[in-house]
Amino acid sequence: MRLLIVELEGEGHNMVLYTRLLLHEVDRRGWSATLLTTESGRLHPAFDIVAAGPQGSPDTIVIPDIDRAGAFGSFALMLSQIRVWRALRKASHTNGGFAEYDLIYCINMDKFEKAFAVMGSPFGQRPFSGMLTNPKFHRAPLRLGPRSRADLLYKALFKRLLRLSELKCLTVIDEPFRRFCMEAPLPHAEKIQAVPDVGELVKLEARDSARRRFDIPQNAFVVLLYGSLSRRKGVGELVRAVESIDGDDVIALVAGRADAETEALLSTTECRAMRESGSLIVLNDFHDDEAESALFGAADVVWLGYVGGAYGSSGVLFQAGSAGLPVIAMELGLIGWTVREHDAGITLDPQDTVRVSDAIKRLRDDRELRSQYGENCRHLAQRHTGAGFAGAVCRVLETVVSCSTVSDQRHERGRT
């Protein structure tokens, strides 16, 4: 099979995790793959991690960076997605309509699927598939999040997307969303296939050495917040809760590349005082596999108290399970649903400082409860491995191409 993989950005899990795993599995199966990304995606450290994989640096089509809308709201979102659509259409025209590929697979369609629904496929009649990581309109009916004024519009656009004949399948990492679409039922919902989200540690560094690496006392209780650091990760909420706890044994370990807003937060007088006292450790950087293994090895519990509309999945949840760690998580969204479904930790309102500090103290003081949650989280993560994710995606894509080939052959026989 000849596959074109579209991933325009290096930030987050999409390049360093989903794309890397898929390229590895494609290589293992003996397929060929080309990666389409932007100039900034090609220069991001995540691409270097992809290139360091067993398949080596992938064949790559690099397009100019795309000017995204800086404002919020449905109109600004659509403008941003139309810019992406136009960039993909130009890339398709420049590269002969991508006719040499059997299938185009878009890693993160959340960035442009609404423009596809309105304007059709930018790839012409080439078959394509993609992955949605963060659908929204099902959340209120399933009590996973608040109702939005745009829910009816987004549902209508999604139904238009499913009607595109060039769209052969849509993989999702949100099992409740797939159930919702099948039970509604939405026309063409059979195109939706669930695959397991992934968050797997390559290895786990021993606790003692991991803590020495970060100069963390061995007897401290460490709450890890990991990933791209933005307001939605609940950085401020965690810091306030840790600051409110008496004593000096609880440490917030905040690790990841911070945006400007989060850098400003972590530079406030309060945060500087916590850093000086040792109750807050900030590692503002992009972390490779070795650093990840040390961060999770040093932790006792993982923070998933996301705020501000972050209702989708989280690979960090499954990384926590890979390390056998319990979580403190938001009660809404797919994260809250998954944690409760598997009894993998405590769910709460992250903005309730008292509840958050009580949850931290409860897990600190109850080793048996901490161990029980950790084992449940480990069991949850066993299905959400890199091999499990990439294998599931490739099986779906293989089926799609096989069915398309059979359909084309029947069409040709009909013409003769």
N, C-alpha and C positions, 0 to 999 in steps of 0.2 A: 504494500500500500504506500502511496505517496501522499504525505500529509503536510498541509501548511498550517502552522500554529500561530495564531495572532495573540500577542500580548504586548501592549503598547507601553507599559510602565514597569519600573523596577521596584517600586515601593510595595510594602506589605507582603502577603504570602504569595501573590500571583506569580511572580517571576521566580523567587528563590525556592518556592515550594511546589506549587502546582505545575509550573512549566518544567522545572528541573525533573520532577518525578515522571512526568509524561514523556519527556525526551528520553529518559533512561529506559522506560518500558518499551517505547517505540524502537529504540536501538536493540533491545533484547529480543524483540520479535522479528528483527530483520527488516523492518519497514524503513522508509526514508522520510526525513522530516526537515522542513525549513521553518525558521522562526522569523516572523514579521514583527518588528518593534520600532520604536522611535529612537532618535539620536540619544536622548537622555536615558532611555531604557538600556541602550547598548553600553552607555558609559557608567551605569549604576553598578555598585559593587555586587549586587545580586547577579548580574550577568556573568561576572567573573566566577561566582560559585557555580552557575550553570555550566560554564565552559570547563570547569575543573572536574566535572562528572565523568563517569566511565565512557560516555559517548564522545567526549571531547567538545570543542567549541562547535556549535551547530552552524550549518549554512544559514545565513542571516540576510534578510532584506531590511534595510534601515530607511525609514522615512523621516522627514523633518518633524520636530516637535509640534504639537497641536495646541493652539491657543484655546484654553478652556475658559468658560465663564467664571468670573470670580464671585458673582452674586449668588444668593440662594433663591429658591422658589422654582415652581414648575416651568415658567417661561425661560428662566436662565438655564435650567437643566436641559431643556430641549435645544436651546441654542448651542450649548456645549456639545450635546450629542450629535447635532447636525454637522458641526465642525469635524467631529471624528468620522462621521459617515462620509463626508466629502473627501477626507484624507484617505480613507480606505478605498473609495471609488477611484481616486487618482492613482493609488498604488496598483489597483487591479488593472487599470488601463495601461499603466507604464510597464507592467509585467505580463503583457499578453493575455490579460483576463484570467491569469492563474490557471490556464488550461492544462498545464502539466500535472496538476494535483488531482487526486481522486476525491479529496475532501478538504474543506477548510474548517478548522476548529478554533473558535474564539474562546480563550481561557476565561475572560471576564466580560460577559455581554452586558453586565449592569451599566457599563460606561456608555453604551450606545444602542441598547435594544429598542428604546422608544423611537429613535430615529428610524431604525429598521422597520418598525411597525407602520410608520407614517409614509416613508419614502421607498420602501422595498429594500431588497438586498443590494448593497453596493458592488457585489461580486457578479452581477449579471445573472446568468442562469447556472453558474457553478453551484453544486450542492455544498451546503455549509451546515455546521452544527455549532453549538456553543454551550457555555455553562453560565447559569445564573446563580450568584452567591447570596443575593440580598433582596429577594422579592418582598413586597410590602402589603399588597391589598388584602391578603388573607389574615392579617394579624388581628384586626378587631373582631371578625367573626369567631376566631379561635381563641380569643382572649389572651393573645400573646403581645399585644401592644395597643396603643390608642388608635381611634379612628382618625383618618386623615380626610381632608376635603378633596384630596386627589385620588382617593381609593377607586371611585367609580371610573374615573378617567384612565387610571393605570390598568384597571382590569379590562377595560375596553381595548386599550392599546395592546395588552398582552394577548387578547383573543385575536387581534389582527396579526400579531407576530406569528402565532401558531398557524394561521391560515396561509402563510407564505409557502408556496410549493417547494422553493429552494431550501427551506429549513427542514432538515431531515430528522433531527432530534434535538432535544434540549436537556442537558444534564443539570440536576439541581442537588445541592447539599442540604436542602431543607425538606426533610421527610414530611412534616406536617403540611407544607405547601403542596407537595405532590398529592397527598391524600385529599386535600381540599379541592384541587382541580379535578381529580378523578370522581369525587363524590358530588360535585356541583350539579352535573358534570359540565366541563367546558368542552366545546368542539375541538377535536384534534388533541385532546389531553393525552392520548396514547403516545404522543411524541415526547412526553416528559418522562425522563428516567432518573431515578434517585441514585446517587453515588455517595460513598462515605466521605465526609470531610476528613482532613488529615492534619495531624500535628504531631510528628514523631521525632524523638531525639535520636541522633545517631548513636550516642552513648550517654552515660550519666557519670559525671565525675564524682568520686567519693566525697562525702560530706566534709571531712576534715580538711582535705587538700583544697576543695572548692572555697571553703571559708578562709583559709589562709591566703588564697589568691586575692580575695577582696578585703582582707583585713577585718573579718567579721568574727567576733568572739564565738567560741564553740558553744557556749550556753545560751546564746541569744535566740529569740524566736523571730524568724525572718519571713516577712510577707513579700512575695515577689510580684511586681507589676512589669510585664515584659511585652515588647513589641513596639511598633511605631507609636510614639508618644504624642497624643493629642488630647484635647478636652474630653472627647468621648470616652477615653480610657478610664476616666474617673481618677485622674492623678490627684487633683485637689481634694477629692472626697477621701481617698486613702490617707493622704498626708494629714488632713485634719483629724481623722480618727486615731492615727498613731500618736499624734501630738497630744491628744486628750487622755492617753493612757498613762497612769502613774508608773514610775519606775523607768529603768533604762534597758530593759531586756528585750523590748519589741523594736524591730528595725524594719523600715520600709525600704526594700531594694528595688529601685526604679531603673530599668535598663531598656534602652532603645534610642532611636534617633528622634529627637524632640522637634516639634514645629515651633515657630516663633512665640506663639501664645503660651505654650508649655514651658519654654525656656524662661520666659518672663515670670511665670508662676514659680518656677524652681529657684528664681533669683531673688524672691522677696525676702524681707527681713526674717520672717518666721522660718522659711525654708533654710536660709543660711544658718540660722541658729540650730536647727535640727541637724544639719549636715556637720556643723562643728561639734555637736554633742554625740554624733554617731548614730542617732536614731533614724537618719535618712541618708541613704547612699544612692547617688545618682551617677549612672554610667551612660552618658549621652553619646551614643555611637551605634553604628551598625554592627551586629554581632554575628560571627560565623558559627559553624557547627561546634567547634571547640569551646567557644565562649558560652554558647547556649547550654552545653552540657555542664559547665561549671555553675552557671546561674541557677539552673534547676537543682543541681546537686547541693547548692548552698541553702535552698529554701525549705521552709516547713509547710507553707501554704501558698497558693497562687491566687492573686486578686483578679477577678473578672467583673468588677462592679462598674460596668460601662453605663454611661449616661448620655443624654442629648440625642436620643433617637437611634442608638446603636442596638438594633434588635435582631441582627443576623447571627450567623455562626461565628465561631472563634477557634482557629487552629491552636491557640494557646491552651484551650481547655483540654485538648487531646495530648498536647505536650505535657501538661500537668499529669494526666493519666499515665503517660509513658514513663514518668518519673515516680509514679505511685503517690502523688501529692493530692490532698483535698483542695477544694476551691471555696472561695467566698465570692458569690456571683450575684448579678442582678436577678430580680425575680421575674422580670418580663422577658419577652423575646425567645428566640430559639435557644439561647444559652440557658436561661432559667428553666425552660421546658426540659432540656436535656439533663441538666443537673438534678432536677427533681425526679425525672423518669428513672434515673439510674442511682439516685441517692448518693451523689458524688461530692456533696458539700452543703454549705448553707446558702440559701437564697434570701435576698432582702432588698430593701430600697437603699441604694448606695448613698443617697443624699441624707439619710438618717444617721447622723454621726454617732448617736448613742447605740443604735443597733449594730453598726459596723464595729465599734470598739468592743461591744459585748461579744460579738461573734469572734473577734480576734482573741479575746481573753478566754472564751470558752474553748476554742481549739488549742490554745496554748496550755491550758490547765488540764485538759482531758485527753491524755495520750491515747486511750482506747478508742474514743470517738474519732480522733484524728486518723488513727490507723484504719478504722472501719471505712470512713469516707475515702481514704487514699486507695484502699483495695478495690472499692467499688469503682472509683475513677480509673484505676488500672484496667479493670475488666472492661469498662466502656471503651477504653482506648485500643484494645486488642483488635477491634474491627477497623479502626481508623488509622491504619498504617499507610506508609507510602506505597507499598506494593498493593494493598487493598484498594486504594484510591485509583492509582494508575491502571491497574488491571481491570477495574470496573469500567473506567472510561474507555479503554481500548476495546473491551468486549462490545460495548455499545457501538463504537465507531465501526468496528469490523462488521457487525450486523447491518448497520446502515449502508455501508458500501456494498456488501453482498446483495442486499435487497435492491439497491439501486441498479446494480449490474444485471440482475435477473429481469428487472423492469425494463431496462434499456434493450436487452436481448429480445424480450417479448414484443417491444415496440418495433424493433427492426424487422422481426419476422412478420408482424402485421402489415408493414409497409410493402414487403415483398410478396 
